[in-house]
Structures are given as C-alpha cells and as structure tokens.
Amino acid sequence: MTKGTIKNPMVQTDEWEFIYYKRGTAGSFRTGLYDLYWRADLVNQAKLESAFPELWVLRQYQQEPGYWEDLQDRVQRLA
C-alpha cells in the first residue's frame, strides 16, 4: 500500500482499541493481552488470535507494510 492510499476510511472498534494501546490509554486487560501477544512466538500468537479474534489488528500492524500509517491517516481524518 502506498502512503496516502486509504483502503477503507472507517476505523473499526478493534483498531480504536489498538490506538488506545499505542497511546498508553488502553485498559489493563487489553494492555496485558497485547503485551502477551508481542511476547509470544508465531504458534502461540495464532492460538491467541483464535481465542481473541480482535488481535487481527496486531497481526496487520506486524505484517502489513503501511498498515499503521493508513490507520493513523484514517484516525486523523475523523479528528
């Protein structure tokens, strides 16, 4: 994805939770879950994703070039 290209202008609930986490304002459960995900290997990340489907956002952040910039652009457009 090239910078400035926004696939979907909406910000999904799971993405807002990730934004709160990145800003340091997520709740303690969400922060703990995300921190656990980052510490896990790929096999255990997949297990966590099966139990908590909202973790797709972290996978996108980790694996899709330009996703974070796209998400930030979409959030800014709503401000």
C-alpha positions, 0 to 999 in steps of 0.5 A: 500500500502506498502512503496516502492510499486509504483502503477503507476510511472507517476505523473499526472498534478493534483498531480504536482499541489498538490506538488506545494501546499505542497511546498508553490509554488502553485498559489493563486487560487489553494492555496485558493481552497485547503485551502477551501477544508481542511476547509470544512466538508465531504458534502461540500468537495464532492460538491467541488470535483464535481465542481473541479474534480482535488481535487481527489488528496486531497481526496487520500492524506486524505484517502489513507494510503501511498498515499503521500509517493508513490507520493513523491517516484514517484516525486523523481524518475523523479528528 
